[in-house]
Amino acid sequence: MWTRRTFFKAGVACATLVFSGARVRFADAALRTDKRFVVLTLRGGLDGLAAVPAHGDPDYASLRGSLALPKSGAGAPIDLDGFFGLNPALHNLSEMWREKELVIFHNVATPYRDRSHSDAQNVLETGSTKPYLVNDGWLNRALQPLGLDTGNGALAVRSSPPLLLDGAARVISWMPSRVPPADEDFLARVGFLYAKDEVLAPANWQRPNGQGNGPAASIALLMEGAGKILAAPDGPRVAVFDISGWDTHFDQGAGDGQLTRRLRALDEGLAALKTTLGPIWKRTAVVAASEFGRTVAVNGTGGTDHGTGGVAFLMGGMVAGGMIHAEWVGLKQRALRDGRDLPARTDTRSVFKGALADHLGVSKSQLELSVFPDSGATPAFKELFRT
């Protein structure tokens, strides 16, 4: 009988089983749904204009300055619709786009409008309108109406559940026995700290580009291992990944900086998840969102600062993809929030509500009464999934 505590204590054994291809057996195998739902929390504030550049906007190049991607040639965006493109590091996501398995939401944000990471992440995970109004996560609250609250219905891919999965419903936690290496965000901060040190400055504080023990290998390791757990017929139906490293205040780079390496790591991790899930991918939806976006213009240290509107991604074999929801208002200063941020035109909760409603069948009343209280004025996105 697997419980959250015994599952965590047996982490090494479970990791061995997972990575050797053997199947972990769970209790309460008769779960209500055979669909899978995965949430990626991109902690730090992902730069939406770096991930999904509006290369067709006439003000894009001048406002982005050194962070602007070239219009053509090496390092140019992967064009999506003639106006928006994908960062060239996201080539696996571009394949999902071509296969109509990807929907992109631009100018998206939670109701939070200040610039604190902790406050913004609290709102993102609790599904509330202000920080610290509630103490549990919206995804934990969704487990009960889904019949996935018995202990093995939801998986946190970390040593203990994040706030998003914390609450009354029981969940399990998992991490591989091999501890992933330090992430890109940590390494970049160390490099910045010692940038003027004559002895330590020459040290290479960056990981190899997607090779060996670098960030791509780290994220792919987690997603491959968790994918094997999710693919088990009696395994969890819901999973949450915490992926940090998006707080790019300095040395962000355009086509070859720390953010590009982090995007490539995310892209390769998602490809590993898709491959590992195999046929289960056709019954899977994955949502990736950050707590806020970043400023449009580059700052004095070659990065971007905390902003408002960002991007979110919805992908999977059940997704009716090939669409971008943006409500684009342009990049002229008068269109920007406070003259510096992309404005929030879409509430992130609409994306989450749409996935829970149309993919997993959570009712409108349950969404608005228990999962996302006080969200009646925030409608769920419709027609995001194949019928």
ABEGO torsion letter per residue (X at the ends): XBBAAAAAAAAAAAAAAAAAGBBBBBBGABBABABBBBBBBBBGGBBAAAABBBAABAAAAAAAEAABBBABEBGBBBBAAGABBBBAABAAAAAAAAAGABBBBBGBBBABABABAAAAAAAAAAGBABBGABABBAAAAAAAAAGAAAGAABBBBBABBBAAABEABBBBBBBBABBBBBBAAAAAAAAAAAAABAAAAABBABBBBGBEABAAAAAAAAAAAAAAAAABAABBABBBBBBBGABBABGAEBAABAAAAAAAAAAAAAAAAAAAAEAAAAABBBBBBBABBBBABBBAAGBBBBBBBBBBBBBEAABBBGBBBAGBAEABAAABBGGABBBBABBAAAAAAAAAAAAAGBBAAAAAAAABBGAAABBBBBGABBX
